[in-house]
Amino acid sequence: MDIYLVGGAVRDKLLNLAVKDRDWVVVGAQPQELEQLGFRTVGSDFPVFLHPDTGEEYALARTERKNGHGYGGFVFHTDTSVTLEQDLSRRDLTINAIAENSNGQLVDPYGGQQDIVNRKLRHVSAAFVEDPLRVLRVARFAARFNHLGFTVADETLALMKAITDSGELEYLTPERVWSETLKSLSEASPRTYIEVLRECGALKVLFPELEKLFGVPQRADFHPEVDTGIHLLMSMDQATQLSNDPRVRFAVMMHDLGKGITPEHILPRHMGHEEAGVPLVEAFCQRLRVPNRFRKLAVVVTRYHLLCHKIETLRPATVLKVLKGLDVFRQPEALQCFLLACIADARGRTGFETVDYPSAQWLRYLADKVTGITSEQFINAGLKGAAIGEALDKKRLECITEYKNEHKLVNKHDNKNNEEGENA
């Protein structure tokens, strides 16, 4: 048998990037031979083996044939006659179809090295169109390597459009769509994932709530970039700079969905877009089976981001409402993620990329103060039941009022962080 290092490990070595995972392809072997060497079989679709010492994946060279819809509609064929070139031909992109033998020599039948030089994401063969998941994978690789100058080749983008037009994207399972989206949120440029999907028409099919944001105007005095979709991309850039946490980036991606359904007759204003966006976020998360910890943050950012921007001008009762809505009394650690998302929103506007955000200081201080007020003193004073909660809230409001009175002068700063909205 011949064993080759393949895929991402070879690609990343050529790009001088850290190699995280190594995958191997075995040519000229039967499953029994690997089992006799101590390899453990995993996978149900085709034989994949785990090395007894390293745990790395070894797959028998295989070919595949489309026989159904979606990602799983394939029949795989493995035997000793399948060549390395045949195996590599079934891969998605040329940069992922390079192999390396035990002597360090590269096998590159489809021009992957040249595409690395040219910074192109190019499909290996016409069979690319048989797997709709590749639309998402290419968009994700574009997000990963955008900072290195990689772009999608025109002919590959054309095939991605063809897949979209064929209706095959609709056969992708929610789990697959979310998996690729989650990975993209951890890449160097998550906004590129959205841009590439939009360019090939897939955004409208898979994420119509995001597609609806593009072309929707906002007030130029608050948003010089005007277009809500452009604001989304700019906010994603800011979130990427501020945090590596995919939850923060996802919340920012969701935060303005309500602007996509603003009635045309009130544009470019978006009164109440925060609350209008919450059901859209909930539906998005339910449709894609997004984990609850992502959904929770996205909902509170959508609901409260405008109030956070205006925190210095809100009534103490409204400030307390926000703090309760953020659940800071039970999960004080969640506040930081919320604030990062709000900062990304405030800075995701033309000319405001480095704006100061005093609301974060306000909320951090107030959250620390009010969470330090416990029920113990009221219980010791003999209060019971609902009276304890009422006393707690009264004490919390006194704390908030005192802080606001001490910082009235702060309200004189340039209040451009405040988008249009109803007075709270």
C-alpha positions as CSV (number, residue, x, y, z in Angstrom):
1,M,0.0,0.0,0.0
2,D,1.0,3.6,-0.5
3,I,0.1,6.3,2.0
4,Y,-0.1,10.0,1.3
5,L,-0.7,13.1,3.4
6,V,-3.6,15.0,1.7
7,G,-5.9,18.0,1.9
8,G,-5.6,20.8,4.4
9,A,-2.3,19.7,6.0
10,V,-0.5,19.9,2.6
11,R,-2.2,23.2,1.7
12,D,-1.4,24.9,5.0
13,K,2.2,23.8,4.8
14,L,2.5,25.4,1.4
15,L,0.9,28.6,2.8
16,N,3.3,28.5,5.8
17,L,0.4,28.2,8.2
18,A,0.2,26.0,11.3
19,V,-1.0,22.5,10.5
20,K,-3.8,21.6,12.9
21,D,-5.1,18.2,11.6
22,R,-3.5,15.7,9.3
23,D,-5.5,13.4,7.0
24,W,-4.1,10.5,5.0
25,V,-5.3,8.5,2.0
26,V,-4.3,4.9,1.5
27,V,-3.9,3.6,-2.1
28,G,-3.8,-0.1,-3.0
29,A,-5.1,-1.6,0.3
30,Q,-8.0,-3.5,1.5
31,P,-9.8,-2.7,4.8
32,Q,-8.7,-6.0,6.3
33,E,-5.0,-5.0,5.9
34,L,-5.5,-1.8,7.9
35,E,-7.5,-3.7,10.6
36,Q,-4.7,-6.2,10.9
37,L,-2.3,-3.3,11.6
38,G,-4.4,-2.2,14.5
39,F,-6.4,0.6,12.8
40,R,-9.9,1.2,14.1
41,T,-12.8,1.6,11.6
42,V,-15.1,4.6,11.9
43,G,-17.7,6.1,9.7
44,S,-20.8,4.7,8.1
45,D,-20.7,6.0,4.5
46,F,-17.2,4.7,3.6
47,P,-14.3,3.2,5.5
48,V,-12.2,5.6,7.5
49,F,-9.6,4.3,9.9
50,L,-8.1,5.8,13.0
51,H,-4.3,5.2,13.5
52,P,-3.8,3.1,16.7
53,D,-1.2,5.5,18.0
54,T,-1.9,9.0,16.6
55,G,-5.6,8.8,16.2
56,E,-5.3,10.5,12.8
57,E,-7.7,9.6,10.0
58,Y,-6.7,7.3,7.2
59,A,-9.2,6.8,4.3
60,L,-9.0,4.3,1.5
61,A,-8.7,5.9,-1.9
62,R,-12.2,6.1,-3.3
63,T,-14.4,7.3,-6.2
64,E,-18.0,8.5,-5.8
65,R,-21.2,8.6,-7.9
66,K,-24.2,10.9,-7.4
67,N,-27.4,8.9,-6.8
68,G,-29.6,11.3,-4.9
69,H,-30.1,14.8,-3.6
70,G,-28.1,16.9,-1.2
71,Y,-24.8,16.3,0.6
72,G,-25.4,12.6,1.3
73,G,-26.7,11.5,-2.1
74,F,-23.5,9.6,-3.2
75,V,-22.4,6.0,-3.6
76,F,-18.7,5.5,-2.8
77,H,-16.4,2.9,-4.3
78,T,-13.2,1.7,-2.8
79,D,-10.8,-1.0,-3.9
80,T,-7.1,-1.5,-4.7
81,S,-7.6,-0.3,-8.3
82,V,-8.6,3.3,-7.3
83,T,-5.7,5.6,-8.0
84,L,-4.5,8.6,-6.1
85,E,-5.4,10.9,-9.0
86,Q,-9.0,9.5,-9.0
87,D,-9.3,10.1,-5.3
88,L,-8.0,13.6,-5.5
89,S,-10.4,14.4,-8.4
90,R,-13.4,14.1,-6.1
91,R,-12.2,16.8,-3.8
92,D,-13.7,20.3,-3.8
93,L,-10.9,22.8,-4.5
94,T,-7.5,22.4,-6.2
95,I,-5.7,23.8,-3.2
96,N,-7.2,20.8,-1.2
97,A,-6.3,18.3,-3.9
98,I,-2.6,18.1,-3.3
99,A,-0.9,15.0,-1.8
100,E,2.5,14.4,-0.3
101,N,4.2,11.0,-0.2
102,S,6.5,9.7,2.5
103,N,9.5,11.3,0.8
104,G,8.0,14.8,0.9
105,Q,7.3,14.8,-2.8
106,L,4.1,16.5,-3.9
107,V,1.5,15.0,-6.2
108,D,-0.5,17.8,-7.7
109,P,-2.5,16.7,-10.8
110,Y,-5.0,19.5,-10.8
111,G,-2.8,22.6,-10.4
112,G,-3.4,23.4,-6.7
113,Q,0.1,24.8,-6.2
114,Q,-0.4,27.3,-9.0
115,D,-3.7,28.3,-7.5
116,I,-2.0,28.9,-4.2
117,V,0.4,31.2,-6.0
118,N,-2.4,32.9,-7.8
119,R,-4.5,33.1,-4.6
120,K,-7.5,31.4,-6.3
121,L,-10.2,29.1,-4.9
122,R,-10.9,26.9,-7.9
123,H,-13.0,23.7,-8.3
124,V,-11.2,20.5,-9.3
125,S,-13.7,19.2,-11.8
126,A,-17.2,19.5,-13.1
127,A,-18.3,17.0,-10.5
128,F,-18.1,20.0,-8.1
129,V,-21.8,20.7,-8.8
130,E,-22.9,17.3,-7.5
131,D,-22.4,18.4,-3.9
132,P,-24.4,21.4,-2.7
133,L,-22.5,21.7,0.5
134,R,-19.5,22.9,-1.5
135,V,-21.2,26.2,-2.0
136,L,-20.9,26.8,1.8
137,R,-17.4,25.3,2.0
138,V,-16.1,27.6,-0.7
139,A,-17.6,30.6,1.0
140,R,-16.0,29.4,4.3
141,F,-12.6,29.0,2.7
142,A,-13.0,32.5,1.2
143,A,-13.6,33.7,4.7
144,R,-10.6,31.8,6.0
145,F,-8.1,33.0,3.4
146,N,-9.5,36.4,2.5
147,H,-6.7,38.1,4.5
148,L,-4.1,36.2,2.3
149,G,-5.7,37.6,-0.9
150,F,-7.7,34.6,-2.0
151,T,-10.7,35.1,-4.2
152,V,-13.2,32.6,-5.8
153,A,-12.4,31.9,-9.4
154,D,-15.0,33.2,-11.8
155,E,-15.7,29.7,-13.2
156,T,-16.2,28.3,-9.7
157,L,-18.5,31.1,-8.8
158,A,-20.5,30.2,-11.9
159,L,-20.9,26.6,-10.8
160,M,-21.9,27.8,-7.3
161,K,-24.7,29.8,-9.0
162,A,-25.7,26.8,-11.0
163,I,-26.0,24.7,-7.8
164,T,-28.1,27.5,-6.3
165,D,-30.4,27.7,-9.3
166,S,-30.8,23.9,-9.4
167,G,-32.6,23.9,-6.0
168,E,-30.0,21.5,-4.5
169,L,-29.3,23.8,-1.6
170,E,-32.8,23.1,-0.2
171,Y,-31.7,19.5,0.4
172,L,-29.0,20.4,2.8
173,T,-29.8,19.5,6.4
174,P,-30.0,22.3,9.0
175,E,-27.1,20.7,10.9
176,R,-24.8,20.9,7.8
177,V,-25.7,24.5,7.1
178,W,-25.2,25.5,10.7
179,S,-21.9,23.6,10.9
180,E,-20.4,25.5,8.0
181,T,-21.8,28.8,9.3
182,L,-20.4,28.2,12.7
183,K,-17.0,27.4,11.3
184,S,-17.1,30.6,9.1
185,L,-17.8,32.7,12.3
186,S,-14.4,31.6,13.6
187,E,-12.5,32.4,10.4
188,A,-10.4,35.5,9.7
189,S,-13.2,37.3,7.7
190,P,-16.7,36.1,8.5
191,R,-18.2,38.9,6.5
192,T,-16.7,37.3,3.4
193,Y,-18.8,34.2,4.0
194,I,-21.9,36.4,3.7
195,E,-20.6,38.2,0.7
196,V,-19.7,35.1,-1.3
197,L,-23.0,33.4,-0.5
198,R,-24.8,36.6,-1.7
199,E,-22.8,36.8,-4.9
200,C,-23.8,33.3,-5.9
201,G,-27.4,33.7,-4.8
202,A,-27.2,31.3,-1.9
203,L,-27.8,33.9,0.8
204,K,-31.3,34.5,-0.5
205,V,-32.0,30.7,-0.3
206,L,-30.4,29.8,3.0
207,F,-30.5,33.1,4.9
208,P,-33.3,35.2,3.4
209,E,-33.4,37.4,6.6
210,L,-29.9,38.6,5.9
211,E,-30.5,39.0,2.2
212,K,-33.4,41.4,2.9
213,L,-31.1,43.8,4.7
214,F,-29.2,44.7,1.5
215,G,-30.6,47.8,-0.2
216,V,-32.6,48.9,2.8
217,P,-31.8,52.5,3.6
218,Q,-31.1,54.0,7.1
219,R,-30.9,57.6,8.2
220,A,-27.6,59.0,6.9
221,D,-27.0,61.1,10.0
222,F,-26.8,58.0,12.1
223,H,-25.5,55.7,9.3
224,P,-23.4,57.5,6.7
225,E,-23.0,54.1,4.9
226,V,-26.9,54.2,4.5
227,D,-27.4,50.6,3.3
228,T,-28.3,48.3,6.2
229,G,-26.5,45.4,4.5
230,I,-23.3,47.3,4.3
231,H,-23.8,48.2,8.0
232,L,-24.1,44.5,8.7
233,L,-20.8,43.7,7.0
234,M,-19.0,46.6,8.7
235,S,-20.4,45.5,12.1
236,M,-19.1,42.0,11.4
237,D,-15.7,43.4,10.7
238,Q,-15.8,45.2,14.0
239,A,-17.0,42.1,15.9
240,T,-14.1,40.1,14.3
241,Q,-11.6,42.7,15.6
242,L,-13.1,42.8,19.1
243,S,-13.7,39.1,19.8
244,N,-12.8,35.6,18.7
245,D,-16.0,34.3,20.3
246,P,-18.3,33.0,17.5
247,R,-21.3,33.8,19.8
248,V,-20.5,37.5,19.7
249,R,-20.0,37.4,15.9
250,F,-23.3,35.5,15.4
251,A,-25.2,38.0,17.6
252,V,-23.9,40.8,15.5
253,M,-24.9,39.0,12.4
254,M,-28.4,38.8,13.7
255,H,-28.9,42.1,15.5
256,D,-30.6,44.2,12.8
257,L,-32.9,41.6,11.2
258,G,-35.9,43.7,12.1
259,K,-34.7,46.4,9.7
260,G,-35.4,44.0,6.8
261,I,-39.1,44.1,7.5
262,T,-39.5,47.9,8.2
263,P,-42.6,49.2,6.3
264,E,-41.4,51.2,3.3
265,H,-43.5,54.2,4.1
266,I,-41.4,55.0,7.3
267,L,-38.0,54.4,5.7
268,P,-35.3,55.4,6.3
269,R,-36.4,55.3,10.0
270,H,-36.6,52.0,11.7
271,M,-38.7,52.6,14.8
272,G,-39.1,49.4,16.9
273,H,-36.8,47.4,14.7
274,E,-35.2,45.8,17.8
275,E,-38.4,44.1,19.1
276,A,-39.5,43.3,15.5
277,G,-36.2,41.5,15.0
278,V,-36.6,39.1,17.9
279,P,-39.1,36.7,16.3
280,L,-36.9,36.6,13.2
281,V,-33.8,35.7,15.3
282,E,-35.9,33.0,17.1
283,A,-37.1,31.6,13.8
284,F,-33.6,31.6,12.2
285,C,-32.2,29.7,15.2
286,Q,-35.1,27.2,15.2
287,R,-34.7,26.6,11.5
288,L,-31.0,25.9,11.7
289,R,-31.1,24.3,15.1
290,V,-28.7,26.8,16.5
291,P,-27.5,26.0,20.0
292,N,-29.2,27.7,22.8
293,R,-26.2,29.6,24.0
294,F,-25.9,31.3,20.6
295,R,-29.6,32.0,20.4
296,K,-29.8,33.6,23.9
297,L,-27.0,36.1,23.2
298,A,-28.4,36.9,19.7
299,V,-31.9,37.6,21.2
300,V,-30.7,40.0,24.0
301,V,-28.4,41.8,21.6
302,T,-31.3,42.2,19.1
303,R,-33.7,43.4,21.8
304,Y,-31.5,45.7,23.8
305,H,-28.7,47.0,21.6
306,L,-30.4,50.4,21.0
307,L,-31.1,50.8,24.7
308,C,-27.5,50.1,25.4
309,H,-26.4,52.8,23.0
310,K,-28.7,55.2,24.9
311,I,-28.0,53.9,28.5
312,E,-26.9,57.3,29.8
313,T,-30.2,59.0,28.9
314,L,-32.6,56.2,30.0
315,R,-34.8,56.3,33.1
316,P,-33.4,54.3,36.0
317,A,-36.3,51.9,35.7
318,T,-35.5,51.2,32.1
319,V,-31.8,50.7,32.9
320,L,-32.9,48.1,35.5
321,K,-35.1,46.5,32.9
322,V,-32.1,46.1,30.6
323,L,-30.0,44.6,33.3
324,K,-32.7,42.1,34.2
325,G,-33.2,41.3,30.5
326,L,-29.5,40.6,30.2
327,D,-29.8,38.2,33.2
328,V,-26.8,39.8,34.9
329,F,-28.0,38.7,38.3
330,R,-27.7,35.0,37.4
331,Q,-25.1,35.2,34.6
332,P,-22.9,38.2,35.1
333,E,-20.3,36.9,32.7
334,A,-22.8,37.3,29.8
335,L,-22.6,41.1,30.0
336,Q,-19.2,41.2,28.3
337,C,-20.3,39.4,25.2
338,F,-23.4,41.6,25.0
339,L,-21.3,44.8,25.3
340,L,-18.8,43.6,22.6
341,A,-21.7,43.1,20.2
342,C,-23.0,46.6,21.0
343,I,-19.6,48.1,20.4
344,A,-19.3,46.3,17.1
345,D,-22.7,47.8,16.1
346,A,-21.8,51.3,17.2
347,R,-18.5,51.2,15.3
348,G,-19.8,49.4,12.2
349,R,-20.6,52.7,10.5
350,T,-18.7,54.8,8.1
351,G,-16.6,57.3,10.1
352,F,-17.3,55.7,13.5
353,E,-14.9,52.8,13.3
354,T,-12.9,54.0,16.3
355,V,-15.6,55.8,18.3
356,D,-15.5,55.8,22.1
357,Y,-18.3,53.8,23.7
358,P,-19.0,55.1,27.2
359,S,-22.1,52.9,27.5
360,A,-19.9,49.9,28.1
361,Q,-18.3,51.6,31.2
362,W,-21.8,52.6,32.5
363,L,-23.2,49.1,32.2
364,R,-20.2,47.4,33.6
365,Y,-20.2,49.6,36.7
366,L,-24.0,49.4,37.2
367,A,-24.0,45.7,36.7
368,D,-21.3,45.3,39.3
369,K,-23.1,47.6,41.8
370,V,-26.6,46.1,41.5
371,T,-25.4,42.5,41.5
372,G,-23.7,43.3,44.8
373,I,-27.0,44.1,46.4
374,T,-28.3,40.8,47.9
375,S,-31.5,39.8,49.6
376,E,-29.8,38.9,52.8
377,Q,-30.2,42.3,54.5
378,F,-34.0,42.4,53.7
379,I,-34.5,38.9,55.0
380,N,-32.7,39.8,58.2
381,A,-35.1,42.8,58.4
382,G,-38.0,40.5,58.4
383,L,-39.3,40.8,54.9
384,K,-40.8,37.9,53.2
385,G,-42.0,36.7,49.7
386,A,-42.7,39.4,47.1
387,A,-41.7,42.1,49.6
388,I,-38.1,41.0,49.3
389,G,-38.1,41.4,45.5
390,E,-39.7,44.8,45.8
391,A,-37.1,46.0,48.3
392,L,-34.3,44.6,46.1
393,D,-35.5,46.6,43.1
394,K,-36.0,49.7,45.1
395,K,-32.4,49.5,46.4
396,R,-31.1,48.8,42.8
397,L,-33.0,51.8,41.4
398,E,-31.5,54.0,44.1
399,C,-28.1,52.8,43.2
400,I,-28.7,53.5,39.5
401,T,-30.2,56.9,40.2
402,E,-27.3,57.9,42.3
403,Y,-24.8,57.0,39.6
404,K,-26.8,58.8,36.9
405,N,-26.9,62.0,39.0
406,E,-23.2,61.8,39.6
407,H,-22.5,61.5,35.9
408,K,-24.9,64.0,34.3
409,L,-22.1,65.9,32.6
410,V,-21.3,62.8,30.7
411,N,-24.5,63.2,28.8
412,K,-23.1,66.2,27.0
413,H,-20.8,64.0,24.9
414,D,-21.5,63.6,21.2
415,N,-24.6,61.3,21.2
416,K,-24.2,59.9,17.7
417,N,-24.2,56.4,19.2
418,N,-28.0,56.8,19.5
419,E,-29.9,55.4,16.5
420,E,-33.4,56.6,16.0
421,G,-35.9,55.0,18.4
422,E,-38.7,55.7,20.8
423,N,-37.8,57.5,24.0
424,A,-37.4,55.0,26.8
